[in-house]
Every structure is written in structure tokens, then in C-alpha cells.
Amino acid sequence: MSSSSVPDRSDVDPEYRWDLESVYANDEEWEQAFDEVSDLVDRLSTYDGDDVTDGESLLSVLELRDEVMRKLSTVSAYARMRRDEDTRRETYQALTDRAESLVADARSAASFVEPAVQDLGRERVESMIAETEGLAVYEHHLDDVLRTADHTRSPEVEELLADFSEVTDAAGDVYRMLTNADMEFPTVEDSAERSSADRSSGQSPREDPNGEAVEITLNNFTTLQKRQDRAFRRDVYESFYDRWADVRNAVGAAYRNSVKADVNLARARNYETAREAALDDPNVPVEVYDTLVDTVRDNLDRVHRHAELKRRVLDVDTLRGWDLYVPVTHTESPEVPYQEAREHVVDAVAPLGEDYQSRIAEGLDSRWVDVYENRGKRSGAYSSGTYDTQPFILMNYQDDVSSMYTLAHELGHSLHSEYTSENQPYVYSSYEIFVAEVASTVNEALLTDHLLETVDDERFRRHVLNEYLERFRSTMFRQTMFADFEHRVHRMAEDDDAITPDRLDDLYRDLKGEFYEPVELDDRIAREWMRIPHFYRAYYVFQYATGISAAVALASRIREEGETAAREYREFLSKGSREYPLDLLRGAGVDMRGGDAVEAAIEEYGRALDEMESLL
């Protein structure tokens, strides 16, 4: 599809739209399911901690809670995905609001469970597990509940915190509606309209190289920044970030309140910092976070070298903000239609075994993927679905190498969910982001290997290697820079310092300048923090960097050891959250407690830079 115009959803072929009718045939079926779950929530709300007196009563409460959450997850996911198809549609905004309210009600109704378990104490709970048939399946879950006893409040306070979840999540909701539904970005003028002004300024015409005016969107901005026409890139860059200046106070207020909510919720649960609270949920020590940031900072020379390579390829005296995404290939990305991307991805995952490969092929034929951008569609990409549905992937496919990698990435998440749902009870059907990003990035690594081994076209090969380098730069270095930024902002809130757009701009500009030292940055880049939706999930982004570190190690092991390593990897995918993340990764062959995996991954990045320099 052309990046020059964005179609309405009704104009997108149904073949390229996900099959949400497989969840509920229509909205009326959703309403019936909503009512059924609402009744179950009411039933759960009649219980309290006094009802948990022995193993049988504990098992009964846990099973009821899981039934509620399992059915509610499907109700909520359907509403959210329908909203994301076109965020301007008030019908699905309303369904999503109702689902989120019911989720808050369910959390409130279930809030007594953890305090009740903790009141029983570890010794008594272990005795109940031994004596009660059916309770053993919850052993790891109960261990996790008991582990956090010092940070669980009374049933009354827990219920109050659950009731306020909609309010504490509101800043992120406001940000998503502002950026996906309300904000519109400029259209870059074509050469006929710009030619006179451009000639007088000494600049070449800034236009789509195909001769059409281009509408900038959240989804195509990065793609447009890869164009070879430098004047065109600059025009897109300046127009895009100038638009963000119009909403800086609104976005600043949203982010400030999101950070304050993180800090206040952490304090309510007796954590010293928001970071400690966020990392305690997956049971990841804060030292893992600090080790990542410190190790990456010690190796910034690699990303500086990457930037210098771009400067030499572009043959410019100074690299600028609108040059950061341009490929070091002298050419724009070859066109990769969606069908071709599908074939490459399916072939690439063959080292993970026939079962894994066939699942991906069947899923792509079963309309797992909502492929193309349409007006109002949520930006970016994600994998969704629930324990009782097929996976669903939202994309905004741009017919380029980068989009092909995004497809492989999201399919990694989807297969992780498939294996987990088939092999674990509902209580372990989710998994922490710390391991989720490993599953997605292993697919990317295998795709790179496959394409470099099988594609003869030199231009395509260069773009594959460039994509690997860019994703590594973005995932390891850029996401670590984000992690450094958000931690500093949370510390500002914890120190009761004012968080204003100006201070956020200054902090971000300084970090960007440090991480991208060879680049001459203008003031517009200081607004980049405004366009990062992941900041509304506190301490989320660092897991992209730890994930790529673990994925590089696992992909290397799969290449070297074959089916033995692939089988252990599939077992890792099948465990869901039955073990803590660091233990799961250690079982698959990677220890993330120190900096060795991060160092080894950065070394791999350096070798890829060597290879690209030799090709050029």
C-alpha cells in the first residue's frame, strides 16, 4: 500500500484484517459475555478473607477468581482490539471503557485473596497444598503471593487501590487518545507547491520521491526518515516535531501524572521507589537494571561508530537529527510485499522445529494479522489474544524490510502465547515482559540469518544487515537511553522536584546528546520523549534491551546445537509464568544476573558493524 495516503478501514481488503469474529460473532455476543462475567464478578465480591479457612476453601476461591479473570480477559481484549482498529469510533471507545471498569471491579472483588493467603503464612499454606487435591497446581503462584507479603496492604486498602486503577491508568488513556485519535500531522508539500521557495533557499524540492504529497503519521514517520532525499527527510522531521510542540503542555501533564501515579502506588505498597515496585512484580533485582545501563554506557563507542559510518556513507560534514534512521546502504529499502514477508518469516523459523514453523504458517493463513494502516488505527504493532482465543497481531505494514522484521517479532510473541496456553493452566498463562521480548527477538535473529544465507541480491542483503544494525541500535542503545530517562524522571518525582515540559526537554536533550555524541542535534529532538507511548508503562522499556541480549545468546545456541537447543527453547516458551523470569532464562541457557550477556550481545553488534563496513 502506498505511504502517500491512508485509507479508511472499510477500504482495506478483509483478507488483511484480523478475524475478531472468531472471538464474538458480533457486538451482541460480546454484550452477553459481558453480562455473564459481570454476574461472576458479583459472585466473587460476596467472598472475603474470612471465607478462606482451609485448603478446600482456598482452592475454591482461587478457581473462581481464575474463571472470572479468564473470561474477562477475552471480553476486554475484544473491546480493546475493536477500538484500536479505529480509535475515533466512539462505540468501541465506550465498550473499552465498560470493559476496563469491569476489570477494575473484578480486581476489587479479588483483592482479598492475596492478603488472606499471606495471613495464613507460608507454613500453613504449604501444609494445605500437601493435603488438598488440586491445590498443588497453584504452588508457584502461592509462593509468589507469599513473597510479596511485606508489600501487600490490608484487604480494605487493597480493595481501594483496585477501585482506583482506572484513575491511576487515566494518564496513559488520555495520551493514547490524544496521539492516535485527535492529533493530525502535516502533509509534506509536493514539488510544484514548494519548488519556488526551495529554489530561492538553495534547497532541493522536498517531496515524496514518487512525486506525491505525503501525509505524515505516527506509523510512517520512521519510514519516511529512511528516504535518501535528505531535504525531504529534514522537512518531514521538522514538520513532525513542530506538531508535537503544539501539544507539549498536554503531553507533559499526562506524563507527569503518570509518573506521580507510579510513585504514589509504590509508596502505598511500602516500596522505597517506583522502580523497586515495578521490578519486584517479575522478581527481577534492581541490580539487573543498573548493570544494563552501566554496561551500555561503557560501550557507547559502538553506537558512536555506527553514527560515524552513516556520516561517511552520506558524505556530509555533520550528521543531523533527520539522518539517524537513514540506511547505510546508499539506497532506500527494497519493496517487500506482505506475502513475500510471510514466506521469508516462515522459512526463517525452521531451526525452531517443524511444529513451530507449521504453527506460524497456519496462523498467517487464519487471519491472525491486521496488516495495513488505516485512518484512526492505533500506531505501532502488538500481539494480543487470550487464553481462549487465537493470537491476534496489530500491524501498520509499510512494504519494507523493517515491517517484515516487525512481523517476525510479533509472531514470536504469538507463538509464545500459543505454547504457553496449550501447556499451562490459566494461572500461568501470562508471562512477564522480561521473557516476552526474548521470544520476539529470537525470531528477528533467525530471520537475519536466513536472509543473509539465502538471498543473493546484494542490495537486499545490505538492507537486511542494515535492519539488523538498526534494530540492535534501537533495541539495545535507544531503549536503554529511554530506561535511563524514565528512571531519572521518577527520581525527580520521588524527590518532589517539579516535572515540567522544559525540564523533560532538557533531560532528554542531554541524554540524546550523550548517547549520539557524533550527531549535531537541534532543539526539536528534545521533544522525542513526547512520542514514546511505552513511558506510560513504568520501567517497561529496559526489558527490550535485556531481551535482545538473551535472544542473541539463545539464537547462537540454536545455530550451534540444533534440535537439542531448539527443544529446550520450545520448553522455555511452554512454561509461561510457572517459574520466575530469571529462572526461566537460566533453564534455557542464559544467565541475566550479570552483565556478560549484555557484553556478548554488544560484541555481536560490533561484528555486524565490521561486516557492513566491509560490504561498503
Beta strands, then each sheet from edge to edge (+ up, - down):
strand 1: 187-188
strand 2: 214-215
strand 3: 319-320
strand 4: 369-372
strand 5: 382-384
strand 6: 392-397
strand 7: 519-520
sheet 1: 1+ 2-
sheet 2: 3+ 7+
sheet 3: 4+ 6+ 5-
end
